[in-house]
Amino acid sequence: MKFKVFADPNAVAQRAATIIAEAARAAVAARGRFIIAVSGGETPLLMFDALDNQEMPWEQTYMIQVDERVAPAGHADRNLTHLRKRLLTRVLLRPEQLLAMPVEASDLETAARQYAQTLIEIAGSPPVLDLIHLGLGPDGHTASLVPGDAVLDVDDADVALTGVYKGRRRMTLTYPIIDRSRCILWVVTGKEKAEMLILLQGADPSIPAGRVRQDQGLVLADRAAATLLEKK
């Protein structure tokens, strides 16, 4: 896994946007479409803003969610709420190209299987994503692969449900589909991530993030998150 350190979250976001745009153009040239999975959080919102200034093949781009909280439509807890606000009002991504996790369904288990089927329809069987964007939590979680949850052991489904984590259940992509991705782009900012970033670098299985495949990984971190990394 490669690590690159930048001055601040804005610089991280700018570089992440450049990498996404380059991957998108290459994917469209090679396969006719670009399939990206995106996580929630504050830094990704800066990254999406930075995509405004990139040459993106939006017409051939499909965006899926890495994870989502089980909450009503439009709720501030939903990653989708912020994605729609930042992307659909600013760039040429059509609403039908943003494939939302169906967390409003009454039967969440069935909804998770249906989302997995949608991924097969757009990305093959088994589905292979061109790029997946991941974050890193202060507790070592990534996506909604959270410490101590049974979801960490799911190896026969690409989409699964968690138990309650910080007040809400989540729907999340699992290790199998994450590990099949052509590129795994980590965006990590903030001093509260410093200790976890060291564990990620060491592929430490004691944290969920440390169990993600590393050979396709690229970590973009700001100086605050990389404080301990730079001392090694």
N, C-alpha and C positions, 0 to 999 in steps of 0.2 A: 504494500500500500504506500502511496506517495503522499507526502505532507507538504503543503505550501502555506506560509504564514504571511498575513497582510496587516496593515496598520490598524484597521478598524472595521466594524461591520459593513460600512459602505463600500470599502475596497473589496471585501470578501464578496459582497453582493454583485459588484460590477464584474469581477472575474468569473463568478458562477454563471452570470448571464451570458458572458462571452463563450464559456465552455458549452452551455446548453445550445446556443445558436449554432456553434460549430458542429456539435453532434447532430443537431436537427438537419442541417444541410447535408451532412454525410449520409445520414439514414435515408433521407428522401432520394438522394442520388443512387443509393445502393438498393433500396427496397420500396421506394415510392411513398413512404409515410414515416412519420416520427412518432413514437409512442413513449411518453414520459409520465412517470409517477411522481407526484409532489407531496411533501409533508406540510404540516402546519407550522405555526410559529411566527415570530416577529421578523427575524432576518430574512426568511423567504419572501416576505412581502416587499422588502427592499430589492430583492433579486427580481421579483416580477416587475417592479417599476423599472429596473434597469433593462429589462427585455425590450422596452419601448425603443431603445436606441440601437437594437440589434437587427440584423437582417435575418428574420425568422420566416420559415415557410409555413405560415399559420394555416394555409388551406390544407396542408397535408399533415397537420399536427393533431394528435389525440392525447388528451391529458386525463390521467386517472388519479385517484386518490390513494396515497399510501395508507392512510388511516382516517377515521372519523369518529367523533363522539356521537353516542346515541342521544339525540336532542331534537326538538322540533325544527321545522324548516325556518330559516332566517335567524335562528338563535345565535347570539354572540359566541357561544361555545363551539359552534360548528366551524370547521375549517372551510367548508364550502361557502359559507357566508362571506368570508374574506376573499376567497379565491374569485368568486363572482364579482365582487366589488372592484377588485384590483385588475382582473383580466378582461372580463367581458365588456367593461366600459372603456377600456384603454387600447386593446389590441384587436386584431381581426380574427380571434378565435370564436367560432360560432358556438352558441349554447349547446348544441348537440355533440360538439367535439370535447366538451368537458363532462366526463362520465362520473357522475356522483355516486358514491356508495349509498345504497338504499337503506339508510338507518332509520327511516320513518316507518318501515314496514312493521306490521303486527307480528309477523313470524320472522324473526331475525336470522335464524338458522337457514331457512329457505332463501332469504334475501342474500345471505353470504354466498350460497351456492350459485344463485343467479348472477351475482356479480362476477364470480369466477368464470361462469360460462360466457359472460360478455367479454372478458379478457381473452378467452380462447377465440372468440369470433374476430377480434381485431388483431390479436398478436400470435395466433397459431396455437397448436396443441403439442406440447405444453406451451403456454404463452411465454414469449421472451420480450422483455422490455428493452428499449434502446437505452434509456437512462432512468435511473431511480435516484431521486434526491432524498437524502436522509439527514435528520438532525440527531443530536446527542443530548439526552437529558442529564441533569445533575445526579440522578440515581443510576445512570448507565443505560436507560432505556433508549430504544430507537423505534421508529414507527410507533405502534402501540404494543410492542413486544416488551412487556413490563416485568420487573423482577418478581419472581415467585408465582407468576400466572401460568396456568396450564397451557396457554397459547404458545409458550416457548417450545413445547414438545410436539406441536402439530407438524407432521411431515407428510401428510397425505391430502392436503388441501392448500390452495394458494391464498384463500381468504378465510378468515376465522374471526371469532368473537372472543373478547376478553371478559373477565369478571369486572367488578366495579373498581375503577382506578381513579382516584381524585374525584370521586363523586359521580362518575358516569361509566357505563360500559362503553367499549369501543369495538369498531369493526376495523380489521387491519390486514394488510398483506403479511404473509408469513415468510419464514426463512427460505423455503424452496423457490418461490418466485423472485425474491430479492436476490438470491444467489445466482439465478439464471440470467440476471440482467447484464447487458453488454457493458454498462458503465454504472458504477455506484459512486455518486457524488455526495460527499459529506460536507455540510455547511455548519460550522461550529464556532459560536462566538460567546464571549462572556467569561469572566474569571471563575464563575461557579462551575464551569465545565473542565477546568484544568486537570483535576485529578482523574476524571473519567477519560480524558483524552489520552493520558498516559496508558491507562488500561486498554483503551481501544488500540493504541499503537502496538501493544503487546499481545493482541488477540486474546485477551484474558476472558475465559468463558464464565467467570463469576459475574460478569455484567452482560445483559442481553446484546448490547452493541458489539461486544467482543466475539460473539459467535457468528457474525456476518462474514461471508467470504471476503478475503482481502485482496486477492490478486487483481481484481478489477476496480479496486477502490482508489479514490482520490479525495483527500481531506483538505478543505480550504478552511483555515482557522485565522482568527484575529490574534493580535499579540496577547490580549488578556487571557484567552483560552489556552494559548500555547506557552504560557509562562514556564510551566514545569517541563514541557517538551523541549524548550530551547536550552534548558539547563542540563539535559542528559548528555 
